[in-house]
Amino acid sequence: MDEMRTSGADADRFTDNALAVLAEANRAAEWLGHEWVGTEHIVLALTERDVDVVTAAFERTGVDRRKVNDAIRGIVASGRAEQPAALKRPFTSRTKTSLDFAAETARTMGQPLIAPEHLLLGVLRERMNIGAQVLGDHGLTVETATQAIEQVRNMGGSL
């Protein structure tokens, strides 16, 4: 994934599902006309895709993915309408920090690779970003998300 290389992220540290989420985040940025991939794009991707543990954690905590998605779309402004299709969107500094937190969280949870749930927790841990603020406005915190993810994982990955 080219945007992973240009942003300094190492693709072999991610599960296939996490890479798919990041690719979807890039598509969300493209659709919105943004030249970067921010945490808001990652949250959009996590709310638009069924990503096993994350989807189950949203359901377990009562977070309505559609409302989160709508809230983000209502906050972020569209960028330039015309951009080259091959534009490689770099990650914002807050996204890079979130990815670092995701890697740390994966290690702490004893996971060898960063999965979508670690991306969610990384965004929440960074706190000072649009994605975390919208998730917080809908009742999701690092603590509630971590607890829900652990419960879902202990139940075999779904509700």
Contacts in CASP RR format, 6 or more apart in sequence:
PFRMAT RR
TARGET T0000
AUTHOR 0000-0000-0000
METHOD contacts of the structure
MODEL  1
MDEMRTSGADADRFTDNALAVLAEANRAAEWLGHEWVGTEHIVLALTERD
VDVVTAAFERTGVDRRKVNDAIRGIVASGRAEQPAALKRPFTSRTKTSLD
FAAETARTMGQPLIAPEHLLLGVLRERMNIGAQVLGDHGLTVETATQAIE
QVRNMGGSL
1 11 0 8 1.000
1 19 0 8 1.000
1 22 0 8 1.000
1 23 0 8 1.000
2 88 0 8 1.000
3 22 0 8 1.000
3 26 0 8 1.000
3 37 0 8 1.000
3 88 0 8 1.000
3 89 0 8 1.000
3 90 0 8 1.000
3 91 0 8 1.000
4 10 0 8 1.000
4 11 0 8 1.000
4 14 0 8 1.000
4 19 0 8 1.000
4 22 0 8 1.000
5 11 0 8 1.000
6 88 0 8 1.000
6 90 0 8 1.000
7 37 0 8 1.000
7 90 0 8 1.000
7 91 0 8 1.000
7 95 0 8 1.000
7 96 0 8 1.000
8 91 0 8 1.000
8 96 0 8 1.000
9 22 0 8 1.000
9 91 0 8 1.000
9 96 0 8 1.000
9 99 0 8 1.000
11 19 0 8 1.000
13 103 0 8 1.000
13 113 0 8 1.000
13 114 0 8 1.000
14 22 0 8 1.000
14 113 0 8 1.000
14 114 0 8 1.000
14 115 0 8 1.000
15 113 0 8 1.000
15 114 0 8 1.000
15 115 0 8 1.000
15 116 0 8 1.000
17 51 0 8 1.000
17 52 0 8 1.000
17 115 0 8 1.000
17 116 0 8 1.000
18 113 0 8 1.000
18 114 0 8 1.000
18 115 0 8 1.000
18 116 0 8 1.000
18 118 0 8 1.000
18 119 0 8 1.000
20 49 0 8 1.000
21 42 0 8 1.000
21 45 0 8 1.000
21 46 0 8 1.000
21 49 0 8 1.000
21 51 0 8 1.000
21 116 0 8 1.000
21 119 0 8 1.000
22 37 0 8 1.000
22 42 0 8 1.000
22 45 0 8 1.000
22 119 0 8 1.000
24 44 0 8 1.000
24 45 0 8 1.000
24 48 0 8 1.000
24 49 0 8 1.000
25 37 0 8 1.000
25 38 0 8 1.000
25 41 0 8 1.000
25 42 0 8 1.000
25 44 0 8 1.000
25 45 0 8 1.000
26 37 0 8 1.000
26 41 0 8 1.000
26 89 0 8 1.000
27 45 0 8 1.000
28 41 0 8 1.000
28 44 0 8 1.000
28 45 0 8 1.000
28 48 0 8 1.000
29 35 0 8 1.000
29 36 0 8 1.000
29 37 0 8 1.000
29 38 0 8 1.000
29 41 0 8 1.000
29 89 0 8 1.000
30 83 0 8 1.000
30 85 0 8 1.000
30 87 0 8 1.000
30 89 0 8 1.000
32 41 0 8 1.000
32 76 0 8 1.000
32 78 0 8 1.000
32 79 0 8 1.000
33 78 0 8 1.000
33 79 0 8 1.000
33 80 0 8 1.000
33 81 0 8 1.000
33 83 0 8 1.000
34 41 0 8 1.000
34 76 0 8 1.000
34 79 0 8 1.000
34 89 0 8 1.000
35 79 0 8 1.000
35 80 0 8 1.000
35 83 0 8 1.000
35 87 0 8 1.000
35 89 0 8 1.000
36 89 0 8 1.000
36 90 0 8 1.000
36 91 0 8 1.000
36 92 0 8 1.000
36 95 0 8 1.000
37 89 0 8 1.000
37 90 0 8 1.000
37 91 0 8 1.000
37 92 0 8 1.000
37 95 0 8 1.000
38 91 0 8 1.000
38 92 0 8 1.000
38 94 0 8 1.000
38 95 0 8 1.000
38 129 0 8 1.000
38 130 0 8 1.000
39 92 0 8 1.000
39 94 0 8 1.000
39 95 0 8 1.000
39 98 0 8 1.000
39 123 0 8 1.000
39 126 0 8 1.000
39 129 0 8 1.000
39 130 0 8 1.000
39 131 0 8 1.000
39 132 0 8 1.000
40 72 0 8 1.000
40 75 0 8 1.000
40 76 0 8 1.000
40 129 0 8 1.000
40 130 0 8 1.000
40 131 0 8 1.000
40 134 0 8 1.000
42 95 0 8 1.000
42 98 0 8 1.000
42 119 0 8 1.000
42 123 0 8 1.000
42 131 0 8 1.000
43 68 0 8 1.000
43 69 0 8 1.000
43 72 0 8 1.000
43 120 0 8 1.000
43 123 0 8 1.000
43 130 0 8 1.000
43 131 0 8 1.000
43 134 0 8 1.000
43 135 0 8 1.000
44 69 0 8 1.000
44 72 0 8 1.000
44 73 0 8 1.000
46 54 0 8 1.000
46 65 0 8 1.000
46 116 0 8 1.000
46 119 0 8 1.000
46 120 0 8 1.000
47 58 0 8 1.000
47 65 0 8 1.000
47 66 0 8 1.000
47 68 0 8 1.000
47 69 0 8 1.000
47 72 0 8 1.000
48 65 0 8 1.000
48 69 0 8 1.000
51 116 0 8 1.000
51 117 0 8 1.000
52 116 0 8 1.000
52 157 0 8 1.000
52 158 0 8 1.000
53 115 0 8 1.000
53 116 0 8 1.000
53 117 0 8 1.000
53 149 0 8 1.000
53 152 0 8 1.000
53 153 0 8 1.000
53 157 0 8 1.000
53 158 0 8 1.000
54 116 0 8 1.000
54 117 0 8 1.000
54 119 0 8 1.000
54 120 0 8 1.000
54 149 0 8 1.000
55 65 0 8 1.000
56 148 0 8 1.000
56 152 0 8 1.000
56 157 0 8 1.000
56 158 0 8 1.000
56 159 0 8 1.000
57 117 0 8 1.000
57 120 0 8 1.000
57 145 0 8 1.000
57 148 0 8 1.000
57 149 0 8 1.000
57 152 0 8 1.000
58 64 0 8 1.000
58 65 0 8 1.000
58 140 0 8 1.000
59 159 0 8 1.000
60 148 0 8 1.000
60 151 0 8 1.000
60 152 0 8 1.000
60 159 0 8 1.000
61 139 0 8 1.000
61 140 0 8 1.000
61 144 0 8 1.000
61 145 0 8 1.000
61 148 0 8 1.000
63 135 0 8 1.000
63 138 0 8 1.000
63 139 0 8 1.000
63 140 0 8 1.000
64 138 0 8 1.000
67 138 0 8 1.000
68 134 0 8 1.000
68 135 0 8 1.000
68 138 0 8 1.000
71 134 0 8 1.000
71 137 0 8 1.000
71 138 0 8 1.000
72 130 0 8 1.000
72 131 0 8 1.000
72 134 0 8 1.000
75 130 0 8 1.000
75 134 0 8 1.000
76 130 0 8 1.000
91 99 0 8 1.000
94 126 0 8 1.000
94 128 0 8 1.000
94 129 0 8 1.000
95 129 0 8 1.000
97 126 0 8 1.000
98 119 0 8 1.000
98 122 0 8 1.000
98 123 0 8 1.000
98 125 0 8 1.000
98 126 0 8 1.000
98 129 0 8 1.000
99 114 0 8 1.000
99 119 0 8 1.000
99 122 0 8 1.000
101 121 0 8 1.000
101 122 0 8 1.000
101 125 0 8 1.000
101 126 0 8 1.000
102 114 0 8 1.000
102 118 0 8 1.000
102 119 0 8 1.000
102 121 0 8 1.000
102 122 0 8 1.000
102 123 0 8 1.000
103 114 0 8 1.000
103 118 0 8 1.000
105 118 0 8 1.000
105 121 0 8 1.000
105 122 0 8 1.000
105 125 0 8 1.000
106 112 0 8 1.000
106 113 0 8 1.000
106 114 0 8 1.000
106 115 0 8 1.000
106 118 0 8 1.000
109 118 0 8 1.000
111 118 0 8 1.000
117 149 0 8 1.000
120 145 0 8 1.000
120 149 0 8 1.000
121 142 0 8 1.000
121 145 0 8 1.000
121 146 0 8 1.000
121 149 0 8 1.000
123 129 0 8 1.000
123 131 0 8 1.000
123 132 0 8 1.000
123 135 0 8 1.000
124 132 0 8 1.000
124 135 0 8 1.000
124 136 0 8 1.000
124 140 0 8 1.000
124 141 0 8 1.000
124 142 0 8 1.000
124 145 0 8 1.000
125 132 0 8 1.000
125 142 0 8 1.000
126 132 0 8 1.000
135 145 0 8 1.000
152 158 0 8 1.000
152 159 0 8 1.000
END
